[in-house]
Amino acid sequence: MPPTKAQRERMARIADAGCIVCRRHIGVWSPAGIHHITTGRKRNHDETIALCAQHHQTGGTGVALHANRVAWEEKYGTQDELLEATKRLVK
């Protein structure tokens, strides 16, 4: 199902805030795209975080979520923990 207008606006605010991993673990802002949480039950457009390309797909094992989710979550926190941090950031 496509996102609603409110969901699109929320995702834009999240992306504008930059990569949540870079913010929390490196202390820098970096451009980011939207990642839909992929663990557990089926998720929706309200359960998204912003990740830069390196932390999302291109950084390799231990750096990119899609390279090895378990190693990534051990290093940076679970997607649900990062979702909660994202919610606090973009209230």
PyMOL Python script that loads the backbone (N, CA, C, O; Angstrom):
from pymol import cmd

cmd.read_pdbstr("""\
ATOM      1  N   MET A   1       0.841  -1.173   0.000  1.00  0.00           N
ATOM      2  CA  MET A   1       0.000   0.000   0.000  1.00  0.00           C
ATOM      3  C   MET A   1       0.894   1.247   0.000  1.00  0.00           C
ATOM      4  O   MET A   1       1.836   1.329   0.789  1.00  0.00           O
ATOM      5  N   PRO A   2       0.616   2.191  -0.855  1.00  0.00           N
ATOM      6  CA  PRO A   2       1.420   3.421  -0.907  1.00  0.00           C
ATOM      7  C   PRO A   2       1.259   4.216   0.388  1.00  0.00           C
ATOM      8  O   PRO A   2       0.232   4.119   1.059  1.00  0.00           O
ATOM      9  N   PRO A   3       2.279   5.001   0.734  1.00  0.00           N
ATOM     10  CA  PRO A   3       2.175   5.815   1.952  1.00  0.00           C
ATOM     11  C   PRO A   3       1.154   6.930   1.797  1.00  0.00           C
ATOM     12  O   PRO A   3       0.911   7.431   0.699  1.00  0.00           O
ATOM     13  N   THR A   4       0.564   7.303   2.923  1.00  0.00           N
ATOM     14  CA  THR A   4      -0.363   8.435   2.942  1.00  0.00           C
ATOM     15  C   THR A   4       0.443   9.732   2.874  1.00  0.00           C
ATOM     16  O   THR A   4       1.671   9.712   2.957  1.00  0.00           O
ATOM     17  N   LYS A   5      -0.242  10.833   2.725  1.00  0.00           N
ATOM     18  CA  LYS A   5       0.428  12.132   2.708  1.00  0.00           C
ATOM     19  C   LYS A   5       1.174  12.356   4.024  1.00  0.00           C
ATOM     20  O   LYS A   5       2.318  12.812   4.014  1.00  0.00           O
ATOM     21  N   ALA A   6       0.547  12.045   5.141  1.00  0.00           N
ATOM     22  CA  ALA A   6       1.188  12.219   6.449  1.00  0.00           C
ATOM     23  C   ALA A   6       2.429  11.335   6.570  1.00  0.00           C
ATOM     24  O   ALA A   6       3.447  11.766   7.111  1.00  0.00           O
ATOM     25  N   GLN A   7       2.349  10.115   6.075  1.00  0.00           N
ATOM     26  CA  GLN A   7       3.498   9.219   6.126  1.00  0.00           C
ATOM     27  C   GLN A   7       4.628   9.728   5.236  1.00  0.00           C
ATOM     28  O   GLN A   7       5.795   9.661   5.624  1.00  0.00           O
ATOM     29  N   ARG A   8       4.301  10.232   4.059  1.00  0.00           N
ATOM     30  CA  ARG A   8       5.327  10.804   3.176  1.00  0.00           C
ATOM     31  C   ARG A   8       6.010  11.987   3.842  1.00  0.00           C
ATOM     32  O   ARG A   8       7.230  12.128   3.762  1.00  0.00           O
ATOM     33  N   GLU A   9       5.227  12.840   4.500  1.00  0.00           N
ATOM     34  CA  GLU A   9       5.799  14.003   5.186  1.00  0.00           C
ATOM     35  C   GLU A   9       6.708  13.559   6.335  1.00  0.00           C
ATOM     36  O   GLU A   9       7.780  14.130   6.534  1.00  0.00           O
ATOM     37  N   ARG A  10       6.285  12.547   7.088  1.00  0.00           N
ATOM     38  CA  ARG A  10       7.096  12.017   8.182  1.00  0.00           C
ATOM     39  C   ARG A  10       8.407  11.446   7.643  1.00  0.00           C
ATOM     40  O   ARG A  10       9.475  11.712   8.194  1.00  0.00           O
ATOM     41  N   MET A  11       8.327  10.666   6.573  1.00  0.00           N
ATOM     42  CA  MET A  11       9.535  10.076   5.996  1.00  0.00           C
ATOM     43  C   MET A  11      10.481  11.159   5.471  1.00  0.00           C
ATOM     44  O   MET A  11      11.699  10.998   5.538  1.00  0.00           O
ATOM     45  N   ALA A  12       9.941  12.241   4.959  1.00  0.00           N
ATOM     46  CA  ALA A  12      10.780  13.348   4.491  1.00  0.00           C
ATOM     47  C   ALA A  12      11.515  13.990   5.667  1.00  0.00           C
ATOM     48  O   ALA A  12      12.694  14.323   5.551  1.00  0.00           O
ATOM     49  N   ARG A  13      10.823  14.167   6.806  1.00  0.00           N
ATOM     50  CA  ARG A  13      11.477  14.725   7.995  1.00  0.00           C
ATOM     51  C   ARG A  13      12.576  13.792   8.494  1.00  0.00           C
ATOM     52  O   ARG A  13      13.644  14.248   8.901  1.00  0.00           O
ATOM     53  N   ILE A  14      12.315  12.497   8.464  1.00  0.00           N
ATOM     54  CA  ILE A  14      13.306  11.516   8.908  1.00  0.00           C
ATOM     55  C   ILE A  14      14.532  11.566   7.999  1.00  0.00           C
ATOM     56  O   ILE A  14      15.663  11.607   8.484  1.00  0.00           O
ATOM     57  N   ALA A  15      14.316  11.564   6.704  1.00  0.00           N
ATOM     58  CA  ALA A  15      15.441  11.623   5.766  1.00  0.00           C
ATOM     59  C   ALA A  15      16.231  12.921   5.947  1.00  0.00           C
ATOM     60  O   ALA A  15      17.461  12.909   5.901  1.00  0.00           O
ATOM     61  N   ASP A  16      15.535  14.029   6.151  1.00  0.00           N
ATOM     62  CA  ASP A  16      16.209  15.316   6.360  1.00  0.00           C
ATOM     63  C   ASP A  16      17.080  15.314   7.616  1.00  0.00           C
ATOM     64  O   ASP A  16      18.080  16.029   7.677  1.00  0.00           O
ATOM     65  N   ALA A  17      16.706  14.517   8.615  1.00  0.00           N
ATOM     66  CA  ALA A  17      17.483  14.433   9.862  1.00  0.00           C
ATOM     67  C   ALA A  17      18.792  13.678   9.659  1.00  0.00           C
ATOM     68  O   ALA A  17      19.695  13.774  10.490  1.00  0.00           O
ATOM     69  N   GLY A  18      18.905  12.934   8.573  1.00  0.00           N
ATOM     70  CA  GLY A  18      20.134  12.203   8.261  1.00  0.00           C
ATOM     71  C   GLY A  18      20.159  10.814   8.860  1.00  0.00           C
ATOM     72  O   GLY A  18      19.238  10.406   9.568  1.00  0.00           O
ATOM     73  N   CYS A  19      21.215  10.105   8.570  1.00  0.00           N
ATOM     74  CA  CYS A  19      21.383   8.717   8.994  1.00  0.00           C
ATOM     75  C   CYS A  19      21.406   8.627  10.519  1.00  0.00           C
ATOM     76  O   CYS A  19      22.210   9.289  11.174  1.00  0.00           O
ATOM     77  N   ILE A  20      20.524   7.808  11.074  1.00  0.00           N
ATOM     78  CA  ILE A  20      20.441   7.669  12.525  1.00  0.00           C
ATOM     79  C   ILE A  20      21.693   6.999  13.089  1.00  0.00           C
ATOM     80  O   ILE A  20      22.090   7.297  14.215  1.00  0.00           O
ATOM     81  N   VAL A  21      22.312   6.113  12.340  1.00  0.00           N
ATOM     82  CA  VAL A  21      23.536   5.454  12.814  1.00  0.00           C
ATOM     83  C   VAL A  21      24.688   6.459  12.853  1.00  0.00           C
ATOM     84  O   VAL A  21      25.421   6.517  13.841  1.00  0.00           O
ATOM     85  N   CYS A  22      24.854   7.236  11.807  1.00  0.00           N
ATOM     86  CA  CYS A  22      25.914   8.251  11.791  1.00  0.00           C
ATOM     87  C   CYS A  22      25.724   9.246  12.929  1.00  0.00           C
ATOM     88  O   CYS A  22      26.694   9.631  13.581  1.00  0.00           O
ATOM     89  N   ARG A  23      24.496   9.663  13.171  1.00  0.00           N
ATOM     90  CA  ARG A  23      24.211  10.623  14.245  1.00  0.00           C
ATOM     91  C   ARG A  23      24.584  10.048  15.604  1.00  0.00           C
ATOM     92  O   ARG A  23      25.248  10.708  16.403  1.00  0.00           O
ATOM     93  N   ARG A  24      24.152   8.812  15.863  1.00  0.00           N
ATOM     94  CA  ARG A  24      24.339   8.214  17.196  1.00  0.00           C
ATOM     95  C   ARG A  24      25.744   7.693  17.437  1.00  0.00           C
ATOM     96  O   ARG A  24      26.250   7.791  18.555  1.00  0.00           O
ATOM     97  N   HIS A  25      26.380   7.148  16.424  1.00  0.00           N
ATOM     98  CA  HIS A  25      27.646   6.453  16.644  1.00  0.00           C
ATOM     99  C   HIS A  25      28.878   7.221  16.180  1.00  0.00           C
ATOM    100  O   HIS A  25      29.988   6.938  16.631  1.00  0.00           O
ATOM    101  N   ILE A  26      28.697   8.182  15.294  1.00  0.00           N
ATOM    102  CA  ILE A  26      29.840   8.952  14.799  1.00  0.00           C
ATOM    103  C   ILE A  26      29.706  10.428  15.165  1.00  0.00           C
ATOM    104  O   ILE A  26      30.696  11.158  15.223  1.00  0.00           O
ATOM    105  N   GLY A  27      28.468  10.854  15.412  1.00  0.00           N
ATOM    106  CA  GLY A  27      28.233  12.243  15.780  1.00  0.00           C
ATOM    107  C   GLY A  27      28.226  13.211  14.617  1.00  0.00           C
ATOM    108  O   GLY A  27      28.522  14.395  14.778  1.00  0.00           O
ATOM    109  N   VAL A  28      27.883  12.695  13.428  1.00  0.00           N
ATOM    110  CA  VAL A  28      27.833  13.553  12.243  1.00  0.00           C
ATOM    111  C   VAL A  28      26.501  13.387  11.521  1.00  0.00           C
ATOM    112  O   VAL A  28      25.821  12.372  11.665  1.00  0.00           O
ATOM    113  N   TRP A  29      26.144  14.402  10.743  1.00  0.00           N
ATOM    114  CA  TRP A  29      24.986  14.300   9.862  1.00  0.00           C
ATOM    115  C   TRP A  29      25.466  13.759   8.528  1.00  0.00           C
ATOM    116  O   TRP A  29      26.512  14.173   8.030  1.00  0.00           O
ATOM    117  N   SER A  30      24.719  12.847   7.952  1.00  0.00           N
ATOM    118  CA  SER A  30      25.015  12.377   6.600  1.00  0.00           C
ATOM    119  C   SER A  30      23.703  12.178   5.856  1.00  0.00           C
ATOM    120  O   SER A  30      22.704  11.795   6.464  1.00  0.00           O
ATOM    121  N   PRO A  31      23.691  12.432   4.555  1.00  0.00           N
ATOM    122  CA  PRO A  31      22.461  12.273   3.781  1.00  0.00           C
ATOM    123  C   PRO A  31      21.978  10.828   3.846  1.00  0.00           C
ATOM    124  O   PRO A  31      22.772   9.888   3.885  1.00  0.00           O
ATOM    125  N   ALA A  32      20.673  10.681   3.858  1.00  0.00           N
ATOM    126  CA  ALA A  32      20.115   9.343   4.065  1.00  0.00           C
ATOM    127  C   ALA A  32      18.835   9.138   3.282  1.00  0.00           C
ATOM    128  O   ALA A  32      18.148  10.083   2.895  1.00  0.00           O
ATOM    129  N   GLY A  33      18.545   7.875   3.065  1.00  0.00           N
ATOM    130  CA  GLY A  33      17.277   7.458   2.485  1.00  0.00           C
ATOM    131  C   GLY A  33      16.482   6.702   3.536  1.00  0.00           C
ATOM    132  O   GLY A  33      16.961   6.466   4.646  1.00  0.00           O
ATOM    133  N   ILE A  34      15.297   6.335   3.186  1.00  0.00           N
ATOM    134  CA  ILE A  34      14.396   5.665   4.119  1.00  0.00           C
ATOM    135  C   ILE A  34      14.583   4.153   4.056  1.00  0.00           C
ATOM    136  O   ILE A  34      14.681   3.562   2.981  1.00  0.00           O
ATOM    137  N   HIS A  35      14.628   3.549   5.238  1.00  0.00           N
ATOM    138  CA  HIS A  35      14.670   2.090   5.373  1.00  0.00           C
ATOM    139  C   HIS A  35      13.441   1.666   6.161  1.00  0.00           C
ATOM    140  O   HIS A  35      13.199   2.164   7.261  1.00  0.00           O
ATOM    141  N   HIS A  36      12.669   0.748   5.602  1.00  0.00           N
ATOM    142  CA  HIS A  36      11.525   0.173   6.305  1.00  0.00           C
ATOM    143  C   HIS A  36      12.034  -0.956   7.199  1.00  0.00           C
ATOM    144  O   HIS A  36      12.733  -1.854   6.730  1.00  0.00           O
ATOM    145  N   ILE A  37      11.688  -0.912   8.470  1.00  0.00           N
ATOM    146  CA  ILE A  37      12.115  -1.936   9.426  1.00  0.00           C
ATOM    147  C   ILE A  37      11.714  -3.311   8.884  1.00  0.00           C
ATOM    148  O   ILE A  37      10.612  -3.490   8.365  1.00  0.00           O
ATOM    149  N   THR A  38      12.619  -4.265   9.011  1.00  0.00           N
ATOM    150  CA  THR A  38      12.411  -5.566   8.351  1.00  0.00           C
ATOM    151  C   THR A  38      12.355  -6.750   9.302  1.00  0.00           C
ATOM    152  O   THR A  38      12.320  -7.890   8.840  1.00  0.00           O
ATOM    153  N   THR A  39      12.346  -6.533  10.595  1.00  0.00           N
ATOM    154  CA  THR A  39      12.356  -7.665  11.517  1.00  0.00           C
ATOM    155  C   THR A  39      10.980  -7.925  12.106  1.00  0.00           C
ATOM    156  O   THR A  39      10.158  -7.018  12.238  1.00  0.00           O
ATOM    157  N   GLY A  40      10.745  -9.191  12.458  1.00  0.00           N
ATOM    158  CA  GLY A  40       9.495  -9.540  13.128  1.00  0.00           C
ATOM    159  C   GLY A  40       8.289  -9.459  12.222  1.00  0.00           C
ATOM    160  O   GLY A  40       8.322  -9.878  11.065  1.00  0.00           O
ATOM    161  N   ARG A  41       7.241  -8.919  12.764  1.00  0.00           N
ATOM    162  CA  ARG A  41       5.966  -8.841  12.043  1.00  0.00           C
ATOM    163  C   ARG A  41       6.067  -7.924  10.835  1.00  0.00           C
ATOM    164  O   ARG A  41       7.029  -7.169  10.688  1.00  0.00           O
ATOM    165  N   LYS A  42       5.073  -8.001   9.983  1.00  0.00           N
ATOM    166  CA  LYS A  42       5.027  -7.128   8.813  1.00  0.00           C
ATOM    167  C   LYS A  42       4.955  -5.677   9.278  1.00  0.00           C
ATOM    168  O   LYS A  42       4.140  -5.337  10.136  1.00  0.00           O
ATOM    169  N   ARG A  43       5.790  -4.838   8.723  1.00  0.00           N
ATOM    170  CA  ARG A  43       5.871  -3.435   9.121  1.00  0.00           C
ATOM    171  C   ARG A  43       5.203  -2.543   8.092  1.00  0.00           C
ATOM    172  O   ARG A  43       4.805  -2.997   7.019  1.00  0.00           O
ATOM    173  N   ASN A  44       5.084  -1.253   8.436  1.00  0.00           N
ATOM    174  CA  ASN A  44       4.429  -0.318   7.524  1.00  0.00           C
ATOM    175  C   ASN A  44       5.256   0.950   7.385  1.00  0.00           C
ATOM    176  O   ASN A  44       6.376   1.022   7.890  1.00  0.00           O
ATOM    177  N   HIS A  45       4.720   1.933   6.714  1.00  0.00           N
ATOM    178  CA  HIS A  45       5.427   3.177   6.428  1.00  0.00           C
ATOM    179  C   HIS A  45       5.666   4.025   7.682  1.00  0.00           C
ATOM    180  O   HIS A  45       6.463   4.962   7.647  1.00  0.00           O
ATOM    181  N   ASP A  46       4.990   3.708   8.777  1.00  0.00           N
ATOM    182  CA  ASP A  46       5.211   4.437  10.019  1.00  0.00           C
ATOM    183  C   ASP A  46       6.425   3.907  10.774  1.00  0.00           C
ATOM    184  O   ASP A  46       6.866   4.524  11.744  1.00  0.00           O
ATOM    185  N   GLU A  47       6.962   2.790  10.348  1.00  0.00           N
ATOM    186  CA  GLU A  47       8.092   2.164  11.022  1.00  0.00           C
ATOM    187  C   GLU A  47       9.308   2.196  10.089  1.00  0.00           C
ATOM    188  O   GLU A  47       9.711   1.192   9.501  1.00  0.00           O
ATOM    189  N   THR A  48       9.864   3.397   9.988  1.00  0.00           N
ATOM    190  CA  THR A  48      10.983   3.631   9.091  1.00  0.00           C
ATOM    191  C   THR A  48      12.068   4.408   9.820  1.00  0.00           C
ATOM    192  O   THR A  48      11.796   5.166  10.751  1.00  0.00           O
ATOM    193  N   ILE A  49      13.298   4.204   9.379  1.00  0.00           N
ATOM    194  CA  ILE A  49      14.443   4.954   9.884  1.00  0.00           C
ATOM    195  C   ILE A  49      15.231   5.461   8.682  1.00  0.00           C
ATOM    196  O   ILE A  49      15.067   4.965   7.567  1.00  0.00           O
ATOM    197  N   ALA A  50      16.081   6.446   8.918  1.00  0.00           N
ATOM    198  CA  ALA A  50      16.927   6.971   7.842  1.00  0.00           C
ATOM    199  C   ALA A  50      18.314   6.353   7.964  1.00  0.00           C
ATOM    200  O   ALA A  50      18.904   6.333   9.044  1.00  0.00           O
ATOM    201  N   LEU A  51      18.824   5.853   6.850  1.00  0.00           N
ATOM    202  CA  LEU A  51      20.167   5.290   6.803  1.00  0.00           C
ATOM    203  C   LEU A  51      20.893   5.820   5.574  1.00  0.00           C
ATOM    204  O   LEU A  51      20.309   5.939   4.497  1.00  0.00           O
ATOM    205  N   CYS A  52      22.178   6.137   5.748  1.00  0.00           N
ATOM    206  CA  CYS A  52      23.006   6.510   4.608  1.00  0.00           C
ATOM    207  C   CYS A  52      23.275   5.251   3.780  1.00  0.00           C
ATOM    208  O   CYS A  52      23.014   4.139   4.240  1.00  0.00           O
ATOM    209  N   ALA A  53      23.784   5.418   2.590  1.00  0.00           N
ATOM    210  CA  ALA A  53      24.034   4.267   1.711  1.00  0.00           C
ATOM    211  C   ALA A  53      24.972   3.255   2.363  1.00  0.00           C
ATOM    212  O   ALA A  53      24.756   2.048   2.259  1.00  0.00           O
ATOM    213  N   GLN A  54      26.004   3.742   3.028  1.00  0.00           N
ATOM    214  CA  GLN A  54      26.975   2.842   3.643  1.00  0.00           C
ATOM    215  C   GLN A  54      26.340   1.998   4.742  1.00  0.00           C
ATOM    216  O   GLN A  54      26.589   0.794   4.807  1.00  0.00           O
ATOM    217  N   HIS A  55      25.530   2.597   5.605  1.00  0.00           N
ATOM    218  CA  HIS A  55      24.909   1.842   6.693  1.00  0.00           C
ATOM    219  C   HIS A  55      23.685   1.058   6.225  1.00  0.00           C
ATOM    220  O   HIS A  55      23.205   0.179   6.941  1.00  0.00           O
ATOM    221  N   HIS A  56      23.188   1.359   5.060  1.00  0.00           N
ATOM    222  CA  HIS A  56      22.027   0.652   4.540  1.00  0.00           C
ATOM    223  C   HIS A  56      22.441  -0.541   3.682  1.00  0.00           C
ATOM    224  O   HIS A  56      22.072  -1.677   3.979  1.00  0.00           O
ATOM    225  N   GLN A  57      23.217  -0.284   2.604  1.00  0.00           N
ATOM    226  CA  GLN A  57      23.466  -1.352   1.643  1.00  0.00           C
ATOM    227  C   GLN A  57      24.898  -1.502   1.158  1.00  0.00           C
ATOM    228  O   GLN A  57      25.285  -2.610   0.786  1.00  0.00           O
ATOM    229  N   THR A  58      25.696  -0.460   1.141  1.00  0.00           N
ATOM    230  CA  THR A  58      26.977  -0.543   0.434  1.00  0.00           C
ATOM    231  C   THR A  58      28.195  -0.766   1.315  1.00  0.00           C
ATOM    232  O   THR A  58      29.285  -0.988   0.787  1.00  0.00           O
ATOM    233  N   GLY A  59      28.056  -0.715   2.631  1.00  0.00           N
ATOM    234  CA  GLY A  59      29.210  -0.750   3.517  1.00  0.00           C
ATOM    235  C   GLY A  59      29.800  -2.109   3.809  1.00  0.00           C
ATOM    236  O   GLY A  59      30.840  -2.182   4.463  1.00  0.00           O
ATOM    237  N   GLY A  60      29.200  -3.173   3.365  1.00  0.00           N
ATOM    238  CA  GLY A  60      29.736  -4.510   3.610  1.00  0.00           C
ATOM    239  C   GLY A  60      29.352  -5.043   4.985  1.00  0.00           C
ATOM    240  O   GLY A  60      28.671  -4.369   5.757  1.00  0.00           O
ATOM    241  N   THR A  61      29.792  -6.243   5.276  1.00  0.00           N
ATOM    242  CA  THR A  61      29.446  -6.932   6.513  1.00  0.00           C
ATOM    243  C   THR A  61      29.906  -6.139   7.731  1.00  0.00           C
ATOM    244  O   THR A  61      31.046  -5.679   7.794  1.00  0.00           O
ATOM    245  N   GLY A  62      29.008  -5.988   8.691  1.00  0.00           N
ATOM    246  CA  GLY A  62      29.309  -5.246   9.908  1.00  0.00           C
ATOM    247  C   GLY A  62      29.094  -3.755   9.792  1.00  0.00           C
ATOM    248  O   GLY A  62      29.090  -3.048  10.799  1.00  0.00           O
ATOM    249  N   VAL A  63      28.915  -3.268   8.574  1.00  0.00           N
ATOM    250  CA  VAL A  63      28.673  -1.840   8.357  1.00  0.00           C
ATOM    251  C   VAL A  63      27.296  -1.631   7.728  1.00  0.00           C
ATOM    252  O   VAL A  63      26.556  -0.741   8.149  1.00  0.00           O
ATOM    253  N   ALA A  64      26.948  -2.429   6.738  1.00  0.00           N
ATOM    254  CA  ALA A  64      25.673  -2.287   6.033  1.00  0.00           C
ATOM    255  C   ALA A  64      24.639  -3.260   6.594  1.00  0.00           C
ATOM    256  O   ALA A  64      24.907  -4.450   6.762  1.00  0.00           O
ATOM    257  N   LEU A  65      23.475  -2.737   6.873  1.00  0.00           N
ATOM    258  CA  LEU A  65      22.370  -3.551   7.394  1.00  0.00           C
ATOM    259  C   LEU A  65      22.077  -4.737   6.498  1.00  0.00           C
ATOM    260  O   LEU A  65      21.939  -5.860   6.984  1.00  0.00           O
ATOM    261  N   HIS A  66      21.979  -4.507   5.199  1.00  0.00           N
ATOM    262  CA  HIS A  66      21.596  -5.582   4.292  1.00  0.00           C
ATOM    263  C   HIS A  66      22.722  -6.578   4.003  1.00  0.00           C
ATOM    264  O   HIS A  66      22.485  -7.607   3.371  1.00  0.00           O
ATOM    265  N   ALA A  67      23.930  -6.285   4.456  1.00  0.00           N
ATOM    266  CA  ALA A  67      25.030  -7.241   4.281  1.00  0.00           C
ATOM    267  C   ALA A  67      24.980  -8.333   5.352  1.00  0.00           C
ATOM    268  O   ALA A  67      25.286  -9.492   5.074  1.00  0.00           O
ATOM    269  N   ASN A  68      24.593  -7.958   6.577  1.00  0.00           N
ATOM    270  CA  ASN A  68      24.502  -8.925   7.668  1.00  0.00           C
ATOM    271  C   ASN A  68      23.758  -8.256   8.813  1.00  0.00           C
ATOM    272  O   ASN A  68      24.355  -7.558   9.633  1.00  0.00           O
ATOM    273  N   ARG A  69      22.457  -8.475   8.859  1.00  0.00           N
ATOM    274  CA  ARG A  69      21.602  -7.799   9.844  1.00  0.00           C
ATOM    275  C   ARG A  69      22.031  -8.089  11.277  1.00  0.00           C
ATOM    276  O   ARG A  69      22.057  -7.178  12.105  1.00  0.00           O
ATOM    277  N   VAL A  70      22.368  -9.336  11.584  1.00  0.00           N
ATOM    278  CA  VAL A  70      22.726  -9.704  12.949  1.00  0.00           C
ATOM    279  C   VAL A  70      23.975  -8.950  13.403  1.00  0.00           C
ATOM    280  O   VAL A  70      23.985  -8.360  14.483  1.00  0.00           O
ATOM    281  N   ALA A  71      25.018  -8.967  12.590  1.00  0.00           N
ATOM    282  CA  ALA A  71      26.255  -8.254  12.937  1.00  0.00           C
ATOM    283  C   ALA A  71      25.998  -6.757  13.045  1.00  0.00           C
ATOM    284  O   ALA A  71      26.525  -6.094  13.939  1.00  0.00           O
ATOM    285  N   TRP A  72      25.197  -6.231  12.146  1.00  0.00           N
ATOM    286  CA  TRP A  72      24.883  -4.802  12.138  1.00  0.00           C
ATOM    287  C   TRP A  72      24.165  -4.409  13.421  1.00  0.00           C
ATOM    288  O   TRP A  72      24.518  -3.408  14.045  1.00  0.00           O
ATOM    289  N   GLU A  73      23.157  -5.187  13.823  1.00  0.00           N
ATOM    290  CA  GLU A  73      22.397  -4.857  15.028  1.00  0.00           C
ATOM    291  C   GLU A  73      23.247  -5.013  16.291  1.00  0.00           C
ATOM    292  O   GLU A  73      23.054  -4.274  17.256  1.00  0.00           O
ATOM    293  N   GLU A  74      24.173  -5.952  16.295  1.00  0.00           N
ATOM    294  CA  GLU A  74      25.071  -6.082  17.441  1.00  0.00           C
ATOM    295  C   GLU A  74      25.950  -4.838  17.587  1.00  0.00           C
ATOM    296  O   GLU A  74      26.282  -4.427  18.698  1.00  0.00           O
ATOM    297  N   LYS A  75      26.312  -4.260  16.473  1.00  0.00           N
ATOM    298  CA  LYS A  75      27.197  -3.084  16.478  1.00  0.00           C
ATOM    299  C   LYS A  75      26.450  -1.781  16.742  1.00  0.00           C
ATOM    300  O   LYS A  75      26.924  -0.940  17.506  1.00  0.00           O
ATOM    301  N   TYR A  76      25.283  -1.604  16.114  1.00  0.00           N
ATOM    302  CA  TYR A  76      24.597  -0.314  16.141  1.00  0.00           C
ATOM    303  C   TYR A  76      23.299  -0.291  16.942  1.00  0.00           C
ATOM    304  O   TYR A  76      22.757   0.786  17.193  1.00  0.00           O
ATOM    305  N   GLY A  77      22.793  -1.435  17.344  1.00  0.00           N
ATOM    306  CA  GLY A  77      21.499  -1.515  18.019  1.00  0.00           C
ATOM    307  C   GLY A  77      20.454  -2.094  17.096  1.00  0.00           C
ATOM    308  O   GLY A  77      20.629  -2.121  15.877  1.00  0.00           O
ATOM    309  N   THR A  78      19.372  -2.553  17.677  1.00  0.00           N
ATOM    310  CA  THR A  78      18.320  -3.155  16.855  1.00  0.00           C
ATOM    311  C   THR A  78      17.592  -2.082  16.058  1.00  0.00           C
ATOM    312  O   THR A  78      17.638  -0.896  16.385  1.00  0.00           O
ATOM    313  N   GLN A  79      16.934  -2.521  15.024  1.00  0.00           N
ATOM    314  CA  GLN A  79      16.147  -1.588  14.221  1.00  0.00           C
ATOM    315  C   GLN A  79      15.050  -0.950  15.072  1.00  0.00           C
ATOM    316  O   GLN A  79      14.731   0.225  14.890  1.00  0.00           O
ATOM    317  N   ASP A  80      14.473  -1.713  15.995  1.00  0.00           N
ATOM    318  CA  ASP A  80      13.442  -1.151  16.874  1.00  0.00           C
ATOM    319  C   ASP A  80      14.031  -0.085  17.800  1.00  0.00           C
ATOM    320  O   ASP A  80      13.381   0.930  18.053  1.00  0.00           O
ATOM    321  N   GLU A  81      15.245  -0.293  18.307  1.00  0.00           N
ATOM    322  CA  GLU A  81      15.892   0.723  19.138  1.00  0.00           C
ATOM    323  C   GLU A  81      16.159   1.986  18.327  1.00  0.00           C
ATOM    324  O   GLU A  81      15.964   3.098  18.820  1.00  0.00           O
ATOM    325  N   LEU A  82      16.601   1.817  17.096  1.00  0.00           N
ATOM    326  CA  LEU A  82      16.861   2.973  16.241  1.00  0.00           C
ATOM    327  C   LEU A  82      15.562   3.663  15.822  1.00  0.00           C
ATOM    328  O   LEU A  82      15.540   4.876  15.614  1.00  0.00           O
ATOM    329  N   LEU A  83      14.488   2.895  15.700  1.00  0.00           N
ATOM    330  CA  LEU A  83      13.181   3.483  15.415  1.00  0.00           C
ATOM    331  C   LEU A  83      12.747   4.375  16.568  1.00  0.00           C
ATOM    332  O   LEU A  83      12.238   5.473  16.342  1.00  0.00           O
ATOM    333  N   GLU A  84      12.942   3.920  17.798  1.00  0.00           N
ATOM    334  CA  GLU A  84      12.580   4.729  18.960  1.00  0.00           C
ATOM    335  C   GLU A  84      13.418   6.012  19.009  1.00  0.00           C
ATOM    336  O   GLU A  84      12.894   7.084  19.314  1.00  0.00           O
ATOM    337  N   ALA A  85      14.711   5.905  18.711  1.00  0.00           N
ATOM    338  CA  ALA A  85      15.576   7.095  18.676  1.00  0.00           C
ATOM    339  C   ALA A  85      15.114   8.054  17.574  1.00  0.00           C
ATOM    340  O   ALA A  85      15.127   9.272  17.756  1.00  0.00           O
ATOM    341  N   THR A  86      14.713   7.500  16.447  1.00  0.00           N
ATOM    342  CA  THR A  86      14.207   8.312  15.337  1.00  0.00           C
ATOM    343  C   THR A  86      12.946   9.044  15.745  1.00  0.00           C
ATOM    344  O   THR A  86      12.790  10.229  15.448  1.00  0.00           O
ATOM    345  N   LYS A  87      12.035   8.346  16.428  1.00  0.00           N
ATOM    346  CA  LYS A  87      10.785   8.980  16.864  1.00  0.00           C
ATOM    347  C   LYS A  87      11.072  10.159  17.792  1.00  0.00           C
ATOM    348  O   LYS A  87      10.427  11.202  17.684  1.00  0.00           O
ATOM    349  N   ARG A  88      12.037  10.002  18.706  1.00  0.00           N
ATOM    350  CA  ARG A  88      12.387  11.094  19.617  1.00  0.00           C
ATOM    351  C   ARG A  88      12.989  12.268  18.837  1.00  0.00           C
ATOM    352  O   ARG A  88      12.769  13.430  19.179  1.00  0.00           O
ATOM    353  N   LEU A  89      13.740  11.953  17.799  1.00  0.00           N
ATOM    354  CA  LEU A  89      14.420  12.987  17.024  1.00  0.00           C
ATOM    355  C   LEU A  89      13.463  13.844  16.203  1.00  0.00           C
ATOM    356  O   LEU A  89      13.656  15.055  16.095  1.00  0.00           O
ATOM    357  N   VAL A  90      12.452  13.240  15.634  1.00  0.00           N
ATOM    358  CA  VAL A  90      11.574  13.972  14.702  1.00  0.00           C
ATOM    359  C   VAL A  90      10.168  14.203  15.244  1.00  0.00           C
ATOM    360  O   VAL A  90       9.285  14.592  14.480  1.00  0.00           O
ATOM    361  N   LYS A  91       9.941  13.986  16.483  1.00  0.00           N
ATOM    362  CA  LYS A  91       8.631  14.173  17.144  1.00  0.00           C
ATOM    363  C   LYS A  91       7.597  14.732  16.249  1.00  0.00           C
ATOM    364  O   LYS A  91       6.459  14.939  16.672  1.00  0.00           O
TER     365      LYS A  91
END
""", "prot")
cmd.dss("prot")
cmd.show_as("cartoon", "prot")
cmd.util.cbc("prot")
cmd.orient("prot")
